[in-house]
Amino acid sequence: MKILVADDSRTMRRVFRTILESMGHAPGDIQEAGDAVEAIAYLKAAKFEFDYIIADFDMAGMENHAFLDRLKNDCPGKKIPVMLCINASQRMLASESIKHGATMLLERPFRDGDAKAKLQAIESGLKQKKAQEASQFLRSIVSTAEAEAELPFLMQLPSHLMKEFLQLSSRTMYEQGAVIYRAGDPVDALYVVTLGDIELIPHDGGMTEISREGEAFGELAFMSGEPSPMTARAHSVAQVISLPRQKLAELVSHQPRMSQYLSALVARRSKLLNKPAARQETEFSGSLNSMSFADVLQLLQVGRKTGHLELETNGKRGDIGLESGEVKYARAGDVVGDDAFYLLATWRSASFAFISSPLKGAPNIKTPTMPLLMEAMRRVDELSRSESAPVESENSLKGLF
């Protein structure tokens, strides 16, 4: 620690130096000043990089709290603890110094043990403060690193790498719904979205993902050479750049740093895939044989539930996402949106389970829930009537001829 002892008595400065050195402070860490003006000069020269100050209350320049006010005004961004040495007759007057920034008062005459106890209290507070600042600093480093890691892949690249990556890549525009590659296809290029959104649909009926501007997709299949487990298609009108494997290898060969960003990209994707699933609460489950599709949806709407209603029948799986009771998302195989909702409403014997969880995936339903449900029930009724229409037997038909 760096300490300033300001006192017009050389004897008192020597007393405090002796006490501080007995506490383990090196002689070179203790600076002495004979009055407040000299103390301010030392502080300014050191850019106020002192840990604390011991000052005599009645030395020159201390009148009307001038030293404390000057300290506060000249160094507004840093509060340096100050211990004032006072006489018994100065108690009332000196107490006002606390309001002007003094940290502690030490009354003369004092024993070395009393002075040491107060100085140790100041140092203990400083050590605790520095530990907190260090922790905050480390947390800020980690937070910054995490924030940078969460940036879209293209945004993580330095400007010169981004420029070369874009120059080597091909650009393609896709209409909404256009397929870029299908599940099971090889991925022969590194794809990055530069406009719009791309949806990634797992072949096993899992949750659809959305890749937005600046984000890469299909990177694991591309780097591993394995077939893609997902179908990639334009969720909106989208522009995608693609860098074939050979050109990417050329880029890495003369820009070795690019390999670090590719490794980070793959590691991030692997981490997301291997991340343990958050605990999900299944609120209720059953079969549409005992509880109708409409009843289930109305129950969820009245309860303003947020989560996923998962349905399964004859090996087919579907999913309806709700937010505060309103249907926002539906998928049944490759069918999505309103049509998927209408299709799921016809799965009369499906098993279902509602899982409370944040809604994932981009909304693909804009129709309010009640009109959506009424239209679904109308279609189910039409289907029921067509299935129950009487069919003439072969014998009865023969009788007509």
Secondary structure by P-SEA (a helix, b strand, c coil): cbbbbbcccaaaaaaaaaaaaaaccccccbbbbccaaaaaaaaaaacccccbbbbbccccccccaaaaaaaaaacccbbbbbbbbbcccccccccccccccccccccccccaaaaaaaaaaaaaaaaaaaaaaaaaaaaaaaaaaaaaaaccccccccaaaaaaaaaabbbbbbcccccccccccccccccccccbbbbbbbccccbbbbbccccccaaaaaaacccccbbbbbcccbbbbbbcaaaaaaaaacccaaaaaaaaaaaaaaaaaaccccccccccccccccccaaaaaaaaaaaccccccccccccccbbbbbcccccccccccccccaaaaaaaaacccbbbbbbbccccccccccccaaaaaaaaaaaaaaaaaaaacccccaaaaaaac
